[in-house]
Amino acid sequence: MFDPSLLGRLSFNLTAPTKAPLAVGGNFLGIAEERDAILYVPENLKKDGPVPLLVMFHGSGGSAEKVLPFLQEHADRRGFLLLLPQSIYPTWDIVIGGNGPDLERLGQALTEVSSHYDIDPAHLGFAGFSDGGSYALSAGITNGDIASHVIVFSGGFMSVFMQEGSPKVFIAHGLIDEQLPIETSGRAHATKLKAAGYDVQYVEFNGLHIIHPPIVAMAIDFFLEEPQHLAVE
C-alpha cells in the first residue's frame, strides 16, 4: 500500500490531552536523543479551553535556540504555545531529498504536544524562515487540514504533491534578499497560491535575507487574526 508520508502527509490527529501541562519555559519533548523538539510554554497561557499552537521551523544550519528569540516575546505577551522542531541534518529532509525522518519527528512532536494541551485547530500554524519557510509552506499546504495558518519568512521553494484543506497563508520577503531572489520565491509563491484560491497575505520589506522583527509582529497578528498594519520599512 502506498505510504502518503512520501508525499508529505502527516499521520497526526488532534486528540484530547491525557497528560499534565508542562512547565513554563522551554521543554524538550523527548522524541529524540539529539536535536530534540522544544515546546515553549508562556506563563500566561490560559488554563481552560483550547490554546493556539505555532510551529516554527529554523533555517539551514539553524536550531530551535536561534529562532526562539524572534518569537518568545510574542508567545509571552499573546499567550500561545510555540513548538520548535529541529532538523536531523543541517537542513530539512525535504530540502535534501524528500519527505522522511523530519516529517516523522514533526508528527511525533505534534502528538506529544496534543497529549499535554487542548490545541485550538483554528489556530495551529506552521511558520519558518528560509529553508524552514520552504518547509512550512510545503508541509502546510500539503497538510492544510491540520495547519490553519502558514507563515513564510523568506522561503525559497514550495514542494507540494497533494493539497488538503485551505490554510490561510502569510508570505513575507525582502526586496534585496541576496540569497533567495524575491522574483522567483516570495512573489512567485504568492501569485501561484492566490491563483489556486488560497487566502494569501503577501508583504515585501526593504531588507536582506533576514527575520525582520516588524514582519514577525505582523505575522503573529495574522496568526491570531488581529488587524494588520501593512506599512513596513
C-alpha positions as CSV (number, residue, x, y, z in Angstrom):
1,M,0.0,0.0,0.0
2,F,1.3,3.5,-0.9
3,D,2.7,5.5,2.1
4,P,1.2,9.0,2.0
5,S,4.1,10.3,4.1
6,L,6.2,10.1,0.9
7,L,4.0,12.9,-0.4
8,G,4.4,14.9,2.8
9,R,1.3,13.8,4.6
10,L,1.4,13.8,8.4
11,S,-0.1,10.9,10.3
12,F,-1.4,13.1,13.1
13,N,-4.8,13.8,14.6
14,L,-5.7,16.2,17.4
15,T,-6.9,14.3,20.5
16,A,-8.0,15.3,24.0
17,P,-5.0,15.7,26.3
18,T,-4.2,12.9,28.7
19,K,-1.1,14.3,30.4
20,A,-0.5,17.2,32.7
21,P,0.7,20.5,31.3
22,L,4.4,21.1,31.0
23,A,6.5,23.6,33.0
24,V,6.6,27.3,32.0
25,G,9.5,27.9,29.6
26,G,11.3,25.6,27.2
27,N,10.7,21.9,27.4
28,F,12.4,19.2,25.5
29,L,9.8,16.7,24.3
30,G,11.9,13.6,24.5
31,I,11.3,12.4,20.9
32,A,15.0,12.3,20.0
33,E,18.3,12.0,21.8
34,E,19.9,14.7,19.7
35,R,18.3,17.9,18.3
36,D,15.1,17.2,20.2
37,A,12.0,19.3,19.6
38,I,11.3,22.1,22.1
39,L,8.0,23.3,23.4
40,Y,8.0,26.8,24.8
41,V,5.2,27.4,27.3
42,P,4.4,31.0,28.2
43,E,3.4,31.9,31.8
44,N,0.1,33.5,30.8
45,L,-1.2,30.5,28.7
46,K,-4.8,30.2,29.6
47,K,-5.7,27.2,31.8
48,D,-9.1,26.4,30.3
49,G,-10.2,25.8,26.7
50,P,-8.2,25.3,23.5
51,V,-4.9,27.2,23.1
52,P,-3.1,28.4,19.9
53,L,0.0,26.5,18.8
54,L,2.6,27.9,16.4
55,V,5.2,25.6,14.9
56,M,8.4,27.4,13.9
57,F,11.0,25.7,11.6
58,H,14.5,27.1,11.7
59,G,16.6,27.9,8.6
60,S,19.5,25.9,7.1
61,G,22.3,25.3,9.7
62,G,19.9,26.7,12.4
63,S,18.4,25.4,15.6
64,A,15.5,26.0,17.9
65,E,17.6,28.3,20.1
66,K,18.4,30.5,17.1
67,V,14.8,31.2,16.2
68,L,13.2,31.2,19.7
69,P,14.3,34.8,20.5
70,F,12.3,36.2,17.5
71,L,9.1,34.7,18.8
72,Q,9.4,34.2,22.6
73,E,8.3,37.8,23.4
74,H,5.2,37.4,21.3
75,A,4.3,34.0,22.9
76,D,4.7,35.5,26.3
77,R,2.7,38.6,25.5
78,R,0.0,36.9,23.4
79,G,-0.3,33.6,25.3
80,F,0.3,30.8,22.7
81,L,2.4,27.6,22.6
82,L,5.5,27.6,20.5
83,L,6.8,24.3,19.1
84,L,10.3,24.4,17.8
85,P,11.3,21.2,15.8
86,Q,14.9,20.7,14.8
87,S,16.1,19.0,11.6
88,I,18.1,15.9,12.0
89,Y,20.7,17.1,9.4
90,P,21.9,20.7,8.8
91,T,18.6,21.4,6.9
92,W,15.2,19.8,6.5
93,D,14.7,16.4,4.8
94,I,12.5,17.9,2.0
95,V,15.4,20.2,1.0
96,I,17.9,17.3,0.9
97,G,16.0,14.7,-0.9
98,G,12.3,14.4,0.1
99,N,10.0,13.8,3.0
100,G,11.4,11.4,5.6
101,P,12.6,11.5,9.2
102,D,11.9,15.1,9.8
103,L,8.3,14.7,8.8
104,E,8.0,11.7,11.1
105,R,9.5,13.6,14.0
106,L,7.1,16.5,13.4
107,G,4.2,14.1,13.7
108,Q,5.6,12.7,16.9
109,A,6.2,16.2,18.3
110,L,2.6,17.3,17.5
111,T,1.2,14.2,19.1
112,E,3.2,14.8,22.2
113,V,2.1,18.4,22.5
114,S,-1.5,17.5,22.0
115,S,-1.2,14.9,24.8
116,H,-0.5,17.8,27.2
117,Y,-2.7,20.6,25.8
118,D,-6.1,21.1,24.2
119,I,-4.9,22.6,20.9
120,D,-7.2,25.1,19.0
121,P,-7.5,23.6,15.5
122,A,-8.4,27.0,14.2
123,H,-5.0,28.4,15.4
124,L,-2.5,25.7,14.6
125,G,0.1,27.4,12.5
126,F,3.2,26.3,10.6
127,A,5.9,29.0,10.3
128,G,9.5,29.1,9.1
129,F,12.5,31.1,7.9
130,S,14.5,30.4,4.7
131,D,14.7,26.6,4.3
132,G,12.3,26.4,7.3
133,G,10.0,28.8,5.4
134,S,10.1,26.4,2.4
135,Y,9.3,23.5,4.8
136,A,6.4,25.4,6.5
137,L,5.0,26.3,3.1
138,S,5.3,22.8,1.7
139,A,4.1,20.9,4.7
140,G,1.4,23.5,5.5
141,I,-0.2,23.3,2.0
142,T,0.1,19.6,1.9
143,N,-1.5,19.3,5.4
144,G,-3.9,22.2,5.3
145,D,-6.4,20.1,7.1
146,I,-4.0,20.3,10.1
147,A,-2.4,23.6,9.7
148,S,-4.9,26.5,9.9
149,H,-2.2,29.1,9.1
150,V,1.0,29.0,7.1
151,I,3.7,31.8,7.7
152,V,6.7,32.0,5.4
153,F,9.6,34.3,6.2
154,S,11.8,34.5,3.1
155,G,11.2,30.9,2.0
156,G,12.8,29.6,-1.2
157,F,10.6,27.0,-2.7
158,M,7.3,25.1,-2.5
159,S,7.2,21.3,-2.9
160,V,3.6,20.1,-2.9
161,F,2.3,16.9,-4.5
162,M,-1.1,16.9,-2.9
163,Q,-3.2,19.6,-1.3
164,E,-5.6,19.2,1.7
165,G,-7.7,21.9,3.3
166,S,-7.3,25.6,2.8
167,P,-5.0,27.2,5.3
168,K,-4.6,31.0,5.4
169,V,-1.1,32.0,4.1
170,F,1.2,34.8,5.1
171,I,4.3,35.3,2.9
172,A,7.0,38.0,3.6
173,H,10.2,38.5,1.6
174,G,12.9,41.1,1.5
175,L,13.2,43.3,-1.7
176,I,17.0,42.9,-1.7
177,D,17.2,39.3,-0.5
178,E,20.7,38.3,-1.5
179,Q,20.2,34.5,-1.1
180,L,16.7,33.8,-2.4
181,P,15.6,36.4,-5.0
182,I,12.2,37.7,-4.4
183,E,11.0,37.3,-8.0
184,T,11.4,33.5,-8.0
185,S,10.4,32.9,-4.5
186,G,8.1,35.2,-2.5
187,R,6.4,36.8,-5.4
188,A,6.1,33.6,-7.4
189,H,4.6,31.7,-4.4
190,A,2.1,34.4,-3.6
191,T,0.9,34.5,-7.2
192,K,0.5,30.7,-7.5
193,L,-1.3,30.4,-4.3
194,K,-3.7,33.3,-5.0
195,A,-4.5,31.8,-8.4
196,A,-5.2,28.5,-6.7
197,G,-7.8,30.2,-4.4
198,Y,-5.8,30.5,-1.2
199,D,-6.3,33.4,1.2
200,V,-2.8,35.0,0.9
201,Q,-1.4,38.0,2.8
202,Y,1.8,39.0,0.9
203,V,4.2,41.6,2.3
204,E,7.5,42.9,0.9
205,F,10.0,44.8,3.0
206,N,13.2,46.7,2.3
207,G,15.7,44.2,3.6
208,L,18.0,41.3,3.0
209,H,17.6,37.6,3.8
210,I,16.6,38.1,7.5
211,I,13.9,37.6,10.0
212,H,12.6,41.1,10.3
213,P,11.0,41.8,13.7
214,P,8.3,44.2,12.4
215,I,7.3,41.4,9.9
216,V,7.2,38.9,12.8
217,A,4.8,41.1,14.7
218,M,2.5,41.3,11.6
219,A,2.7,37.6,11.2
220,I,1.6,37.0,14.8
221,D,-1.3,39.3,14.3
222,F,-2.2,37.3,11.2
223,F,-2.0,34.0,13.1
224,L,-4.1,35.3,15.9
225,E,-6.4,37.1,13.4
226,E,-5.8,40.6,14.7
227,P,-6.0,43.8,12.5
228,Q,-2.8,44.2,10.3
229,H,-0.7,47.3,9.5
230,L,0.9,46.9,6.2
231,A,3.4,49.8,6.0
232,V,6.7,48.1,6.7
233,E,10.2,49.5,6.0
